[in-house]
């Protein structure tokens, strides 16, 4: 029987992505003998734009479990964290899980990672998680939050002291 080669399948993936059909795109990706990482990224982007958090997370998790794990740069984890508020059923748990995976994979966290987490906490109005992440940020003395990040932290009266404390630590250094 005639087998379609990977280049043709990659073209079919691109066509389905352009047509906003992530499930069909993923189907063609799965038929590839040696899928290229760039093609996987296209499918992830299509799921990401689809507004289907469950499917997007499922596909992202499959990439994390695959041999492409090392190739997934920080920006893809951040994309998932930033997407939590966009998806109605996105949760802080998922955002935190990606942060922890990033820390495990890439080492010392960056301020932009915390900023993404603070944004999710703020969106979900989760005061306790925000306090927890403020405490975690304090252990990284080299990370200096800017005024935008401090404003993000202090969205509730209860959290203003946390923002002030972090700002105080920053000003002491």
C-alpha positions in Angstrom: 0.0 0.0 0.0 1.1 3.6 -0.6 2.3 5.4 2.5 2.2 9.2 2.6 5.6 10.6 3.5 6.1 12.8 6.5 6.5 16.0 4.4 3.1 15.5 2.9 1.6 14.8 6.3 3.3 18.0 7.7 1.6 19.9 4.8 -1.8 18.4 5.8 -1.2 19.4 9.4 -0.5 23.0 8.4 -3.6 23.0 6.3 -5.8 21.8 9.2 -4.1 24.2 11.6 -4.9 27.1 9.1 -8.5 25.8 9.0 -8.7 25.8 12.9 -9.1 22.1 13.0 -6.7 21.0 15.7 -8.2 17.4 16.1 -7.7 16.7 12.4 -4.2 18.3 12.5 -3.3 16.1 15.4 -4.6 13.0 13.5 -2.1 13.7 10.7 0.7 14.4 13.1 0.1 11.0 14.7 0.5 9.3 11.3 4.0 10.8 10.9 6.8 8.3 11.4 9.2 10.9 12.7 7.2 14.0 13.6 9.2 17.3 13.6 9.1 19.4 16.7 8.0 22.4 14.6 4.9 20.5 13.4 4.1 19.6 17.1 4.3 23.3 18.0 1.8 24.1 15.2 -0.7 21.6 16.6 -0.1 22.9 20.2 -0.8 26.4 18.9 -4.0 25.2 17.2 -5.2 23.6 20.4 -4.2 26.7 22.3 -6.3 28.9 20.1 -9.3 26.5 20.1 -10.6 27.5 23.6 -10.6 23.8 24.6 -8.5 23.8 27.7 -8.9 20.0 28.3 -7.7 19.1 24.8 -4.9 21.6 24.9 -3.6 20.4 28.2 -3.9 16.8 27.1 -1.8 17.5 24.0 0.7 19.6 26.0 1.1 16.8 28.5 1.7 14.3 25.7 4.5 16.6 24.4 6.0 16.7 28.0 6.0 12.9 28.1 7.5 12.6 24.6 11.0 12.9 23.4 10.2 16.6 22.6 10.3 17.4 26.3 13.7 19.0 26.2 12.8 21.1 23.2 9.8 22.7 24.9 11.2 26.0 25.9 10.1 28.2 28.8 7.8 30.1 26.5 5.5 27.1 26.0 5.1 26.6 29.8 4.4 30.3 30.1 1.9 30.2 27.3 0.0 27.5 29.3 0.1 29.5 32.5 -1.0 32.7 30.8 -3.8 30.8 29.2 -5.3 29.6 32.5 -7.5 32.8 32.9 -8.5 32.6 29.2 -10.0 29.1 29.8 -13.1 29.1 32.0 -12.1 25.8 33.6 -8.4 26.7 33.9 -7.2 26.3 37.5 -4.5 27.5 39.7 -3.5 23.9 40.2 -2.5 23.6 36.5 -0.7 26.9 36.5 1.3 25.9 39.6 2.1 22.5 38.1 3.6 24.2 35.0 5.6 26.6 37.2 7.1 23.6 39.2 7.9 21.7 35.9 9.6 24.8 34.6 11.7 25.1 37.8 12.6 21.4 37.6 13.5 21.6 33.9 15.1 25.1 33.6 16.5 25.8 37.1 16.3 29.2 38.9 12.9 30.9 38.2 12.6 34.2 36.4 10.4 37.1 37.4 8.2 36.6 34.3 7.3 33.1 35.6 6.1 34.7 38.9 4.4 37.4 37.0 2.4 34.8 35.1 1.4 33.0 38.3 0.4 36.3 40.0 -1.7 37.1 37.0 -3.5 33.7 37.3 -4.0 34.2 41.1 -5.4 37.6 40.5 -7.7 36.4 37.8 -9.1 33.6 40.0 -9.2 36.0 43.0 -7.3 33.5 45.0 -5.9 35.4 48.0 -4.4 32.3 49.7 -2.5 31.2 46.6 -1.2 34.7 46.1 0.1 34.7 49.7 1.8 31.4 49.1 3.5 32.7 45.9 4.6 35.9 47.6 6.3 33.7 50.2 8.0 31.7 47.5 9.2 34.8 45.7 10.9 36.0 48.9 13.3 33.1 48.7 14.7 34.5 45.4 16.5 37.6 46.5 17.9 38.3 43.1 14.4 38.7 41.5 13.3 42.3 41.7 9.6 42.8 41.0 8.7 46.0 39.1 5.7 48.2 39.9 3.5 46.3 37.5 4.1 43.0 39.4 3.6 44.7 42.7 0.3 46.1 41.5 -0.7 42.7 40.3 0.0 41.2 43.8 -1.9 43.9 45.7 -5.3 43.5 44.0 -7.0 43.0 47.4 -6.7 45.0 50.7 -5.6 41.7 52.4 -2.7 41.4 50.0 -1.3 45.0 50.1 1.0 44.1 53.1 2.5 41.3 51.1 3.3 43.7 48.2 4.7 46.2 50.7 6.9 43.5 52.3 8.2 42.3 49.0 8.9 46.0 48.0 10.6 46.5 51.3 12.9 43.5 50.7 13.7 44.9 47.3 14.5 48.3 48.7 16.8 46.8 51.4 19.0 45.1 48.8 
